[in-house]
Amino acid sequence: MHAQDEDTALSHVAGAIAEPARTKMLCSLMDGHARTSTEMAAIAQVSASTASAHLARLKNDGLLTLHTQGRHRYYSLAGPHVAQAIEGLMVISRHTSRGFVSTTPTRLQFARTCYDHMAGTLAVHLHDHFIASGWLMGDGAYQLSAAGEQTMTELGIDVPALRTQRRRFACSCLDWSMRRPHLAGALGAALLQSVIRRGWVTQDLDSRALGLTAKGRKALASRFGMDICRQ
């Protein structure tokens, strides 16, 4: 693709994101759930016909994927790359040139989903601990050390299987409430599923919020020496 074509494509996608109703739709899908056009219309506070037009635009621009199940049609983000781009735009939108004071609701700031991986204070602290322990190696694009792979295996994560996926194995994602990286990629997604499966965190059905359980606090302290309490 020529530079001019790239500029045009970028401008077109930016225009799709920039419309307020479409922005609400995209942000609502950051929890990784698929939603119907009726639900999206309610979220964006527009009519059904307007919602359909917005969804068609987002789908055609490669930002959404349409899933058909019988008579039902559901929309989701086209992939983690879209979620990461939106997360990055959220960081920019928080006026980075000024002194940073987070206005994120406390519960969302502490722990939430970022599409298919974990974000917020809890995720940033886990990321930092994995780096400090020497389990994650690299600068933004990570590999696991032998000790790190053993730790993830003990959490029930099939690391060799993750390496065969057609996506980045492990990478940093700039957290929009903390302005510091959390863990994304196939490993980040597997880690989220592991802590949910183990009952360390609970996931809201109607929002991106995650809740750290008493079991989770105890596990983080005993396994990782992390004393994290909900802020």
PLY file of the C-alpha trace (Angstrom):
ply
format ascii 1.0
element vertex 231
property float x
property float y
property float z
element edge 230
property int vertex1
property int vertex2
end_header
0.00 0.00 0.00
1.38 3.44 -0.97
1.83 6.14 1.66
-1.08 8.16 0.26
-3.34 5.11 0.35
-2.29 4.47 3.97
-3.11 8.06 4.88
-6.53 7.78 3.28
-7.28 4.45 4.99
-6.20 5.81 8.37
-8.36 8.91 7.92
-11.35 6.76 7.01
-11.00 4.52 10.08
-10.40 7.53 12.32
-13.62 9.04 10.98
-15.51 5.86 11.81
-14.28 5.94 15.40
-14.75 9.69 15.83
-18.56 9.74 15.58
-19.86 9.81 19.21
-22.50 7.09 18.80
-20.00 4.78 17.13
-17.46 5.52 19.85
-19.99 4.44 22.50
-20.62 1.21 20.58
-16.93 0.39 20.31
-16.23 1.17 23.97
-19.18 -0.99 25.07
-17.58 -3.98 23.32
-14.28 -3.61 25.18
-15.51 -6.17 27.71
-15.18 -8.88 25.04
-18.91 -9.66 24.87
-20.93 -9.66 21.64
-24.12 -7.60 21.49
-27.15 -7.29 19.24
-27.98 -4.21 17.18
-30.90 -3.54 19.55
-28.55 -3.48 22.53
-26.12 -1.29 20.63
-28.88 1.17 19.74
-29.76 1.50 23.43
-26.10 1.96 24.40
-25.54 4.65 21.76
-28.97 6.21 22.42
-29.95 6.19 18.74
-32.79 4.68 16.73
-32.62 1.12 15.44
-32.14 2.27 11.85
-29.37 4.68 12.81
-27.66 1.97 14.85
-27.78 -0.39 11.86
-26.09 2.22 9.68
-23.39 2.83 12.29
-22.77 -0.89 12.75
-22.51 -1.39 8.99
-19.90 1.37 8.79
-17.86 -0.12 11.63
-18.07 -3.59 10.12
-17.09 -2.40 6.65
-14.10 -0.57 8.10
-12.88 -3.75 9.80
-13.57 -2.64 13.35
-16.45 -5.03 14.09
-17.24 -8.64 13.28
-20.79 -9.88 12.69
-21.79 -13.26 14.15
-25.00 -14.95 13.01
-26.63 -17.55 15.23
-29.98 -18.70 13.90
-32.15 -15.61 13.61
-29.90 -13.60 15.89
-27.08 -11.30 14.80
-24.36 -10.24 17.20
-21.53 -7.75 16.89
-18.12 -7.85 18.56
-14.79 -6.11 18.12
-12.86 -7.50 15.16
-10.04 -8.59 17.43
-7.63 -7.63 20.21
-5.79 -5.27 17.85
-8.91 -3.08 17.70
-9.24 -3.12 21.50
-5.60 -2.14 21.88
-6.04 0.76 19.46
-9.08 2.01 21.39
-7.21 1.68 24.69
-4.41 3.76 23.20
-6.84 6.44 22.06
-8.30 6.54 25.57
-4.83 7.34 26.89
-4.44 10.22 24.41
-7.91 11.53 25.23
-6.95 11.97 28.88
-4.90 15.10 28.07
-1.42 13.65 28.50
0.21 17.08 28.54
-1.42 17.89 31.87
-0.74 16.43 35.27
-2.51 13.08 35.30
-5.43 12.68 37.68
-7.56 9.65 36.91
-11.31 10.20 36.72
-12.06 6.51 36.15
-14.63 5.05 38.59
-12.70 3.37 41.41
-13.92 -0.16 40.72
-13.11 0.04 37.00
-9.75 1.60 37.75
-8.81 -1.27 40.04
-9.62 -4.17 37.70
-11.49 -4.52 34.40
-11.37 -6.36 31.11
-9.61 -4.89 28.08
-11.31 -7.05 25.44
-9.90 -10.50 26.34
-7.24 -9.61 28.92
-7.07 -7.83 32.26
-6.49 -4.12 32.79
-6.43 -1.65 35.66
-4.35 -1.35 38.82
-4.37 -5.09 39.48
-3.21 -5.95 35.95
-0.46 -3.32 35.99
0.87 -4.64 39.32
0.84 -8.21 37.99
2.69 -7.09 34.85
5.31 -5.28 36.95
5.73 -8.28 39.24
6.23 -10.65 36.30
8.91 -8.31 34.90
10.66 -7.84 38.27
10.65 -11.60 38.86
12.35 -12.20 35.52
9.41 -14.22 34.20
8.69 -11.88 31.29
11.62 -10.91 29.09
11.69 -8.27 26.40
10.64 -4.70 25.77
6.95 -4.53 24.87
7.02 -7.87 23.04
7.66 -10.57 25.62
8.89 -14.11 25.94
8.75 -16.25 29.06
11.84 -17.33 30.94
12.02 -20.96 32.07
10.85 -19.88 35.53
8.07 -17.81 33.99
6.84 -20.70 31.88
6.79 -22.93 34.95
4.77 -20.32 36.85
2.21 -20.03 34.05
2.00 -23.81 33.74
1.29 -24.02 37.48
-1.62 -21.63 36.85
-3.06 -24.11 34.37
-1.96 -22.21 31.26
-0.92 -24.32 28.25
2.02 -22.20 27.13
3.06 -24.34 24.10
-0.50 -24.13 22.76
-0.47 -20.33 23.10
2.65 -20.13 20.96
0.83 -21.80 18.07
-1.94 -19.19 17.97
-2.02 -16.73 15.10
-1.60 -13.71 17.32
1.12 -12.10 19.39
2.23 -14.39 22.20
2.69 -11.71 24.88
2.92 -7.95 24.62
2.38 -4.78 26.60
-0.81 -2.73 26.33
-0.79 0.81 27.71
-3.38 1.03 30.46
-5.60 4.10 30.02
-6.40 4.55 33.72
-2.87 3.89 35.03
-0.83 5.16 32.05
1.46 2.14 32.48
1.57 -1.23 30.68
-0.45 -4.32 31.47
-0.08 -7.75 29.85
-1.90 -8.46 26.59
-1.61 -10.99 23.78
-2.40 -14.70 23.95
-0.71 -14.99 27.35
-2.65 -12.05 28.78
-5.94 -13.59 27.61
-5.03 -16.98 29.07
-4.05 -15.39 32.38
-7.44 -13.67 32.66
-9.27 -16.93 32.02
-7.05 -18.69 34.57
-7.78 -16.25 37.40
-11.51 -16.31 36.60
-11.53 -20.11 36.53
-9.71 -20.26 39.86
-12.16 -17.85 41.46
-9.53 -15.20 42.11
-11.59 -12.58 40.29
-15.23 -12.35 39.28
-16.48 -10.75 36.08
-19.53 -8.50 35.85
-22.12 -9.49 33.27
-23.05 -5.94 32.33
-19.77 -4.03 32.55
-16.02 -4.37 32.16
-15.47 -4.47 35.92
-13.64 -7.33 37.60
-13.80 -7.99 41.32
-10.88 -9.39 43.32
-12.15 -12.05 45.72
-10.85 -12.91 49.19
-9.51 -16.13 47.66
-7.73 -14.09 45.01
-6.12 -11.73 47.52
-4.85 -14.71 49.50
-3.53 -16.41 46.36
-1.71 -13.30 45.15
-0.07 -12.93 48.54
0.97 -16.57 48.87
2.03 -17.20 45.26
3.50 -13.85 44.27
4.06 -12.03 47.56
1.68 -9.32 46.38
-0.40 -7.51 48.97
-3.13 -5.97 46.83
-6.36 -4.66 48.25
-9.15 -3.04 46.31
-8.66 0.70 46.28
0 1
1 2
2 3
3 4
4 5
5 6
6 7
7 8
8 9
9 10
10 11
11 12
12 13
13 14
14 15
15 16
16 17
17 18
18 19
19 20
20 21
21 22
22 23
23 24
24 25
25 26
26 27
27 28
28 29
29 30
30 31
31 32
32 33
33 34
34 35
35 36
36 37
37 38
38 39
39 40
40 41
41 42
42 43
43 44
44 45
45 46
46 47
47 48
48 49
49 50
50 51
51 52
52 53
53 54
54 55
55 56
56 57
57 58
58 59
59 60
60 61
61 62
62 63
63 64
64 65
65 66
66 67
67 68
68 69
69 70
70 71
71 72
72 73
73 74
74 75
75 76
76 77
77 78
78 79
79 80
80 81
81 82
82 83
83 84
84 85
85 86
86 87
87 88
88 89
89 90
90 91
91 92
92 93
93 94
94 95
95 96
96 97
97 98
98 99
99 100
100 101
101 102
102 103
103 104
104 105
105 106
106 107
107 108
108 109
109 110
110 111
111 112
112 113
113 114
114 115
115 116
116 117
117 118
118 119
119 120
120 121
121 122
122 123
123 124
124 125
125 126
126 127
127 128
128 129
129 130
130 131
131 132
132 133
133 134
134 135
135 136
136 137
137 138
138 139
139 140
140 141
141 142
142 143
143 144
144 145
145 146
146 147
147 148
148 149
149 150
150 151
151 152
152 153
153 154
154 155
155 156
156 157
157 158
158 159
159 160
160 161
161 162
162 163
163 164
164 165
165 166
166 167
167 168
168 169
169 170
170 171
171 172
172 173
173 174
174 175
175 176
176 177
177 178
178 179
179 180
180 181
181 182
182 183
183 184
184 185
185 186
186 187
187 188
188 189
189 190
190 191
191 192
192 193
193 194
194 195
195 196
196 197
197 198
198 199
199 200
200 201
201 202
202 203
203 204
204 205
205 206
206 207
207 208
208 209
209 210
210 211
211 212
212 213
213 214
214 215
215 216
216 217
217 218
218 219
219 220
220 221
221 222
222 223
223 224
224 225
225 226
226 227
227 228
228 229
229 230
